[in-house]
Amino acid sequence: MEEHFNENYLETEKYPKASFNGNINEEVDLSKDGTYEVTATGKLLIHGIEKERTLTGTITRNGNRSEERRVGKECRSRGSPYH
């Protein structure tokens, strides 16, 4: 399924890079262990097209281990995030 998605929608051979550069909207105390649900607003670049987007995700903090940031589904629009 991932291969089909990459080949048919993201066209990763033609557009090998995608990026999101933004800021977390909520205040999160990363000095405390936990998993925090957050939103982040910033620029999403897919298919060579950059758009302002708000994404949801989680930040996990566990002791001295690095923060793990995962951004998930898009909040603002339906369907393809670059349309």
N, C-alpha and C positions, 0 to 999 in steps of 0.2 A: 504494500500500500504506500509506504514512504517513497519508494522508487517511482511509482506512478505519479504521486503528487509532485515530486521534484521534477520529473521529466515533463509533465503535462501542464503544470500550473506555475511552478517557480522557474522552470527552464534553467536549472542550475548550471548547465554547461555554458549557456550564453551569459547568464548573470550569476557568477559564482559567489558573490558577496551580498549579504544583507546585514543591516545594522540598525540598532536602536540606541539613541543617545538622548537621555532625558533625566528628569529629577523625580524622586519619590515625593508624593503629595502629602503623605502622613508623617507625623513625627514618630520615630521609632527609636527606642532606647536600646542600642546595640551593645550596651554594657551588660545586659541581662540575657540569659539563655532563653530561647523560645523560637516559635515560628510565628511570623507576623504576616497577615494579609495586607497587601498594599496596592496602590495604584501609582503609576508613573506616567508623566506627561512629557513628550518630547518628539523628536524627529525619527520616523521609521523610514528606512531606505530599502525598497524592494523593487527589482526590475529597473533599477536606475532612476526610480521616481521617489522623491522624498516628500512625505506628508506629516503634518502634525497629528499625533495620535495619543490617546490615553490607553494604557494597557494595565491589566491586572496581573498579580503575581504574588509570590511569597518570598520572604527573607527568613532564613534559618540561621540561628546563632547557637553554637554548642561549645561551651568552654573556650579553649584557646584555638579551636579550629576556625578556619576562615569562614566568612559569611558565604552563604550559598544564595544566589539570587536567581530566581526563575521567573521569567515573564511569560504569561499565558495569553489567553484570548484577548481580543481587542474589545474595548468598551464602546467606542463611539460609532462605529459603522458596522453594517452587516456585510457578510460576504467577504470578498477578497480585500485585504487591508490596503492594497495599493490602488484601489479604484475609488 
